[in-house]
Structures are given as structure tokens and as C-alpha cells.
Amino acid sequence: MHHHHDEPFRLHSPEFNALHEKLDRRNFLVKTSLGLGAFTLGSLLGCDRPTGKSAFQNAEEGASFEEEVLRALPHLAPKARRVVYLFMSGGPSQFETFDYKPKLADLFGQQLPDSVRQGQRLTGMSANQSSLPVAPSAFRFSRHGAAGTWVSELLPYTAGVVDELCIIKSLYSEAINHDPAITFLQTGNQLPGRPSIGAWVNYGLGSMNSNLPAFIVLVSKNASRDQPLYARLWGNGFLPSKYQGVQFRSGKDPVLFLNNPEGYDGEDRAEMLDYLNRLNRIQNEPYGDPEVEARIAQYEMAYRMQTSVPEVLDIKDEPDEVFDLYGPDSRDPGTYAANCILARKLLEKDVKFVQLYHQGWDNHGQLPKTIRTQCRQTDQATGALIMDLKRRGLLDDTLVIWGGEFGRTVYSQGQLSPLDYGRDHHPRCFTMWMAGAGVKAGFSFGETDDFSYNIVKDPVHVHDFHATLMHLLGVDHEKLVYRFQGRRFRLTDVHGKVVKPLLA
């Protein structure tokens, strides 16, 4: 028997009634010696729930600041209903992918001119090198698509869809080491603790599918683990925890703690959850703790996911031509290619924000060898995802993003020969691309100098990228704010402007 939550608690068992009496708010305040202290505790616990401040303050003030913020959304007509963000963790080299620098061929092994470097910060790895010798790319570039866009031979499948891409060659960041740089790209701040992009989107725009989380993360199992990934990169920061990303894994436990324990048939799961939720609600009445509300929502979502997740994760039913399109890896669950198929299925089910992480782009040494592997693992499936979304009519309102946390240096780190070199971290310019909803197709934006060291035209800061992403989702980045510890926070902090030329 399933009880509705809005029935009065009094109707249920004597235990519930007794518990309810014990927790009666007036009794609580009167009987504890805390008096007003307890009252303040209640306010503190409930101070940052999105549905209000605390139970007490709400009653007195009507709608809360957060409710006012959310009521105004979307601020403008959204071009993108959903986002798939292909995050290339480690920092893909722009020299070997999209930023063609033919003049470097004649400068092999020469010292990077001081006039180019301009005394800019180096990592600890390069700072102890006696020289900074120029390393031209070992790979050929050729022109593709109607716009004749230069693309490296390492990315033939991406080159095949280049007319769908909006390539930005002038992104820049301040962070020169991986963890701050990735944290910056994912949260708008170099220090941990802020909500991730997906959590902001989830908080601001909510879900379009009640049986799956609005923000889902997939991490490639077939990538080299050069730089660690932390769950906080898709975390909720100071937003309530129900807005965090949920990682889907390959294997028998795709979502941790979602499967029933062995030997349990799950028949009375609904009833158990119902009692648990009622206990939580009784607990919540005196305290108004937003995390109790979040936990109730998470239990209910988990219950619905027990049936929705196995179905969406099963890609065995895809026709052979889909596996052929995405490449041989795509039949092996958990690879980047299989995750791209899974991402398409999740987008079809109206999951709002899907993020794929593929590690291994940190090519400090033996770059020609290691980047070839990276491209082989990702290029075909990336091109396939664009084609697949397009033919299903999903690209029109889905935004696809590809890129890492920074670029690489023109000079070689360590060994230098025409076919063997490495590149260090370079935050001053790097390339990303977007495709699909609301962005100009077959378009390149921004320019770097002949050494791809400095930006010479149309710089795009990480905050500008975030502002533009939010704009495409129908959100004014200056207006999606959340009050925490007495300050109003937003993804772009106090920065960021929408990059209008990128918009279709």
C-alpha cells in the first residue's frame, strides 16, 4: 500500500505519532535549554535551500531570493535544450589538431624568441630547461569542408564533419597546472568548492526527464590515467546535493548503490521508501534542512532509476550500422566510443547535461606517439556523434562541446627530434569547438601568432565561454545567482561576456 505524502501524519502508526509529538516545533524550542539558539540553528540549517531560506523565514517573507531567481528562467529563448560536453582531460595540443602553424617548419630547434614569450610564466617542468627549442608538428594538415578548414591528419572523422563545427582557436585561461585548470573549466574557479557547470544548469533549468538525473557523467575506461579526475568536478559545490552529476559506469554496478542487494527482490522497496520519506519529512519540519529535501528527492529518483537505467544503458540492441559508425571500440561498454552512443541515448531521453571525460592528453613526452593513440580512441566516435545527432534531428537543439583545460607549448619539453618531442602546459591559447544548437556552423574564430603562443585576434576567456554556453541555454549568466555565506555567487563570478560572433 502506497501512502500519499500529503496525508496527515496523525493517521499512521502510533510510533509515527509519538515521534511527531516529540519533534513538535514548539516543544522543541521550549523544552531545550537552547531557546532562541535552537531557533537560529533551524534558520542556519535551512538558509540555502533553493525553495526558500528556512521554514521560519519563508513564512514571514513570502518567496525567497532563490525562488525569485528561478522564477525568472529562462531569461531568453533557449537555442539549446541539452548539452553534451566532450572533455579532453590533460590539455590536447592545438598544434597537432586544429591550429595549423606552417611557418614553424623552418624554425625547427630554434630558441623561442623572447619577444614572443614576453617573460611569461613557465611550469616547474620547463623552468629548469636550458633552452626552449621550437617543435613543429610532425603531422600533416589539409583543408576540409566548404570553408576549407585546416584539420590535422590525426582527426579524419572530425574533419569529415568540420562544416558543422564552430572552432574557437583563441581560448585562454590563467591556470597553468591541471587541477586548477580543470576545476576552472568545470566550475568557473580554480579552487575547489564551487558548483560545476552541469550543477548550475540543473539548478537553474531543472530536468526534462523524471526517471533519469538531469546531469550525467561518463568517464572513458580505455584512456590512460595520466591526470586524476575527482567527483567534485561534477559536484554541486554549495548548491543542494540533488544538483550534482551522477556518474554512470560500465559493468554490473552502473550507478553505485542503485542495484538491489543480492537475494533481495525489491518488492517492498516502494513501501520502505515511503516510510523513510515520511520519517525524513517529520525530521524536516522543525529544522527545515535543505539536504533533507534533497535526500528525499534522491531516494525517489533512485527508485525510478532502478527501472530506467538498465534500459538506457543497454546498447546491445543498437543496429550494426550504429556500431560501424562509431567504430570498433563502441561494442565494448565503458570505452569513449560506447559512451558516445550512450550519450546519444541519454540526449534522446532528454537528459539535460551529459559530460564525457577522456583522460590522457597530457603529452609531455613522446607526443607524436601518445597523441596518435588519443585521437584513435576518440576521433571516429566524436565525428559519429555529430552525424548521428544530426540525422536524428537532435543537433538542432543540442549543443556539443569539445576541448580540454589548456593548450600546449610550441617549444619541446625534453627530447627533440622531428618525430619525437613533448609539449608542456600552455594556458595562454588553446582550441575548443562547439557544434549544433545556436552556434555558427563551418566557422572559425580567433587567431594566435605564428608560434601559437599568444592570441592576436578575438580572445575568449573561460568566463566568456561559460557566459556563451549559458546564453545558448536561455540563461543570462549574470542573473543565475545563488546566495551562499552572505554573498551572491554565479558560474562566471564577476566576469564573462557572451561571444556574439559565435552565435548563429
N, C-alpha and C positions, 0 to 999 in steps of 0.2 A: 504494500500500500504506500502510495507516494503522497506526502503531505505538501500542501502549498505553504510557502513561507509566510504569506500574509495572514494565516490563521493566528488567532491569539495564542500565545504560549500556554496560557492557563488551561487550555483544553487537553493538554497532553499529560504525560505521566506525572505522578506526584514528585518524582525526582526532579523533573524539569521545574515544576512549580517551586520546590524548595530552593533550588539553585537560583531561580529568578528572584525569589524573595530576598535571598542573601545578597544578591547583587543590585537590589533596588537602589537607584542612584541616591535618593535622599538618605536612606540608611547608611549607604557607603560613606557619604560625606559627614553624617552626624556621628556615626559610630567610630570612625577612625579618628585618631588624635590629630590627623593631618589638617582637618578642616579645609581652609582655603588652599593649602598646599596641594591637597588632592585635586581640588578643582583646577588648579593650574596645571597639574600633571595631565589631567584629561585634555586640557587645551593643547598642551605641548604634543601629546601623542597624536592629536588629530589635526595638527597645524597645517600639514601639507597634503591633504588628500585632494584629488582633483575634483571631487564632488562637493568640496566645501572646506572650511577651515577646521572647525571642530563642531561636534554636535551642539555645544553651547553657543558658540559664536554665530553659527548658522541661524539658529532660532532668532537671535537678536538682530542680525543684519540682513536677512534675506539672502540673495545669491552671493556667492563668494567671488573673489578675484578670478580664481581659476575657471569657475563656471562662465564668467563673463568672457574670458579669453576664448574658451572652447565654443561658446555660442556664436561667435563671430565667424567661425570657419565654415567652408573655405572662404578666403578673402577675395579670390578671383576665380574665374572659371578654370578648373584644372585641365591641363593638356594630358597629364599622365595619371592614370588610375592606379598604376602599380609600378614598382621598380625592381629590376634585377641588377645587382651590383657585383661585378666580377672583380674581386680584389686580388691583385697580383702581389702577394706579400714578399717583401725583400727589396723591391725597387728595380723594376725592369729597365734595362738600358735603352734610352731613346736612340742611341747611335745604331743599334742593331735591329730596330723595329720601325720607327716612323720618321725620325728626324735625320734626313739624308744630308751628309756633310762631305761632298765630293772633294773639296779643296784640301781636306786633311791628308789625302793620299800622298801629296808631295812633301808633307811635313813629318813623315814617319820618324819617330825617335827624337825629334827636336824638342827643346825645352819649352814648356808652356810660357808664353810671353807674360811678363809682369803686368803689362798694360791690360791684359785680359783678366788675369787673376785678381788684380786690384787689392792685394793683401787679404783676400777673403779667407775665412776660417777653413781649416782642413780637419779631417778626423785625426784621431791619435794614430791611426794606421798609416796615413800618408805623411804626417808631420815629420816622421823620422827618416823619410826618404831623402837621399842627397839630391835627386833630380825628379822632375815631373815630366817624363817623356810622352809626347803625343802618340796616341794609338789610334790610327784609322781603323774603321770597321773591316773585319775580314770578309764581310758578306756583301753580295751584290744587291743593288736596289733597281727596281724598274717601275714604270708608270702603269697605273691601273685605273679602270673605270672611266666614265665620261669626263671627269675632271682631270684625268692624268695624274692622279695622286701617287707620290713616291712611296713604295712599301718594300720592306726587306724581303729577300728570298726565303727568310725563315718563316714568313707568315702568308703562305699561298692562299689559304682558305679565308683568312681575314681580308686579304687583297681582293678576293672574289666578291666580297660584299661591301667594298670600300665606298660605293655610291650611297650606301645607307648611313655612313659614319660621319660624325661631326668631330673632327680631330682637333684637339687643343694642344699646341706644342709649347705653350708658354705658362704652364702651371708652375708655381713656386711655393716653397714652404720655408719656415725658419729652422725646423728641426733637422739635425744632421745625423742623428742616430735612430736606429729602427724603432725602439719602443716609443719614444716621444713622438716620432713622425707618424707612426701608425695610429697612435692614440689621438693625435691631432686630426688626421684624416677622418677618423671614425667618430670623434666626439667634439671637434672644434677647440680642443685644448690639449696642450702637451702633457699635462699632469692627469693621472687617473682620477676618476670620481665624477665625471660629467656623464650625462646620458648620451648614448650612441645615436647616430642619425636615425636608425630604424626605430629606436625607442621614442624619439621626438615625433616621428611620423605616426607611430602607433598611438601615442598620447593625443596628438592633435587631430588626427583624421579617423582614428578608430578602425574597426575591422569591417571587411565586406563578406566574410565567411565565418559563421558562428561555430563551425566544427573544427577549425584549424587556427593556430595562432596567426596574428596579423604580421608577425616578423619572424622569419625562419632562416636559420644559418646552416650552411653545408660546408664542411671542410674536406678538401681532397685527401684521400688516404694514400694516393700514389705520388705525393710531392715530397721532395727532400726537405727534412725539417731543419732548415738552417737557422731560422729565427722562430722563437716560440710564439704561439698565439695564446692569448688569455681570454677567458669568457667575458671579462669586463669590457672587451672591445665591442661586444654586442649587448652590454649590460644596460640597466636602467638608470645608473647613477643615483641622483636624488629623486627621480620620479618613482611612483609606486611600482613594486616589482612586477606587476602583471604586464608592464610595458616592455620588459626585456625580451631579447631574441631567444628563441628556443632552438637549440641545435638538434638537427636530425642526423643520425649516424647510420652507417651501413651495418648490417649484422642483425643478430636476433633481438637486440635492445635498441631500436632506432631512436627512441626518446627515453632517456633514463627514467626509471621508476614508473613507466607507463604500463608495462605489462603486468598482468596479474601474477602473484607468486605461484610457484609450482603447486599443483594439487588444489588450487582454489578456482572454482568455476565462475565466480563473479556474479552469481545470481542475485545475491542480496546487496550488491555494490550500490545500487541506487538508494536503497533504504539506509545503508550505513552513511552514505554521503549526506543524505537528508538530515539524519540525526546530528552528524558532525557540523553541518551548516547551521542548524538551529542552536547548537552549543556556541558556535562562533558568534552568532547574532546576539545571543544573551550576553556573551562576554563583551561584545562591541558596544552594547547600549551605554554602559557607564563610561567607557573610555573613548569611544569614537576614534579608534586607531585605524588609519587608512590601510595598514598592512593586513588587518583582519578582513576588510572588504576585498583586498587584492587576493588574499589566500582563498576566500570563498569562491571568487571568480576563477582562480586557478584550478581548484578541485573540480568545479563544474566543467571547465574546459577539458581537463584531463579525462573526465568521464566520457565526454563526446568524442575526444580524440581516440579513445580505445577502439572505436569502430572506423573513424575516418582515416587514421594514419596508415593502417595496414593496406587499405585500398589504394591510397595515393602513392605509397612507397613501392607498390608492386609494378615495376616497369616491364615485367616479363611479357605482358600482353601487347606491348608495342609491336607494330608490324616490322618485318625485317628491314624494310626500306628506311625506317627511322634509325635503326642501329647502324645501317650502312652510311647514312647521312652524318651521324655524329662520330663515326669511326669505331675501330675495333675495341677500344677501351670501354665503350659505352655499355657493353654487355656485362661488365664487371661492376656491381654496385659499390659506390663509395669513391670511384675514380672521378676525376674532374668531368670527363665526358658523360658518365652516368648521372652525375649531379646536375649537369646542364639539362638532361632530359627531365630529371625530377623537378628542376626549377621551372621548366615549361609547364609541367603538370600542375605545379603549385600555383603558377600565374593563371592558368586556365581555371583553377578553382577560386580565383580572386583573392589569393594571399597578397597582401599589400606590398610587402617588402621582403625580397628574397636575396640573401647575400651568400656568394660563394667565395671561399678563401682558398687560394692556391699558393703554397709556400715554395721557396727555393729560388727566388730571383736575385739572391744576394751574391752576385758573381764577382767576388774579389780576385779570384784566380781562375785560370783555365776557362775564361769566359766563353770563347767560341764553342768549347765542348759542352759546358753546362747550359748555356742559353739555348743550344740546339735541342737539348732534352726538354727544357721548359716549354719551348714552342711546340715540340712534337706532342707533348701531353695536353696542350690547351688550344692550339690554333684551329684544328678541324672542328672541334665541338663548339668553339666560340662562333665561328662562321655559320655552323649548322643552326645554332640557337637563333641567330638573326634571321636566317632563311625560314626556319620553322615557325617562328613568331609571325613573320610576315605573311606566309601562306595561310596561316590560320586567322588572319585578320587581327592579331593581338599586338602587332608592333605599333599600330596607330595610337594606342593608348597605354603602351608600356614603355618605360624609359630603361634602356640598357646602358650600363656604365662599365668601363674597363680601365684599370690603371692600378698603380702601386702608390707607395708613400713618398717617393722622391725619385730622382734620376741617377745617372752615373757620371763619373768624371771623364773628360776627354783624355786625361793622362792615364798611363798604365800604372797600376799598383803592382810592384814586384816585377817578375819576369816580363820582358817584352821581346816578342818576335812577331813577324807578320801574321802568324797563325796561332800565337799564344800570348795572351795578355789578360790582365784583370782590370776592373774599374772600381773605384771607391764610390762612396755615397756622394750625391750631389743634389742638394735641395734647391739650388738657385734656378733650375729649369728642368722640367720633365714633361712627358707627354701622357695625356689620357684621352679617351674618346667616349662620346655618348652616341646613342642611336635611338631612333624611334620617336616616341611622343613628344612633339613640340620643339624638337631641335632641327636645325638646318641639315639636310642630308647632302652627302658628297661635298663637304665643306671643311676647309682647314683654317684654323685661326691661330694667330700669334706667331712670332718668329724669334729664333735665337741667333746669336752671332755665328761666325764660321766655325767656332770651336764648341758650339752648343754649351757655352759656359755661362753666358749672360743673356737675358731677354732684351731684344732690341725693339720689339713691337708688341703691343697689346698684352701686357702681363695679366695673369689671372691668379689671384691668391687663393689659397684653400678656402678662406672665408667666402670669397666670391663664388667659388664652385658650389659651396653649401647654399648660399643665397639663391643661386640659379636653380639648383635641384629643388629647393623648397618652392620656388616660383612656379616651376613646371607642375608641381603637385597642387597648385592653387593656394599656396601659403605665402603670406608676406612674412619673411624671416624676422622682421623687426617686431612683429606683433605676436608671434608664437612664443610666449614667455611663461615662466613658471617661477613662483615665489619660493625661495628657499633661504633659510637663515637670514631673513630680513632684506634680501636682495632679489631683484628680478633677473633671472638668467634666460639666455636663449642660446641656440646652437651656434650662432655666429658671434656671440659675446657682444662687443660694441662695434663690430666691423662688418665688412661684406657688402658688396653691391651686385645686383643682378647683371650678368653679362649679356646685354641686349642683343649684340650681333649674333649670338649663338642661337637665338630663338627663330623658329620658322615663321 
